[in-house]
């Protein structure tokens, strides 16, 4: 799950870095990449879900729904940015699209936190190997 959350953050950062220089016709492929990364994240969570107690899966399921809503919002903002790509609203629409992507990344982190908390409660959390212990 952690790896997929990091991939989501990287996709959002990539979108942020590229959006000002990419033509509006390329927005859909950039947003599609974010969507594919989200799908991988949700699939990774789905593989863990059966091992967790049903009382904690509700929060995780709710966060997954929130992420899907976030993706829908990103798609809506992308369409708005495409429609206004040759108007004076271009930059504002790009900002809104990036804000939606940022929200998606933050909510992905919330999903990671929810999964980690559920693992701790289910006593499935794995301690860090000794080689990764912080050193003084």
ABEGO torsion letter per residue (X at the ends): XAAAAAAAAAAAAAAAAAAAABBAAAAAAAAAAAAAAAAAAAAAAAAAAAABBAAAAAAAAAAAAAAAAAAAAAAAAAAAAAAAAABAAAAAAAAAAAAAAAAAAAAAAAAAAAAAAAAAAAGABBBBBAAABBBX
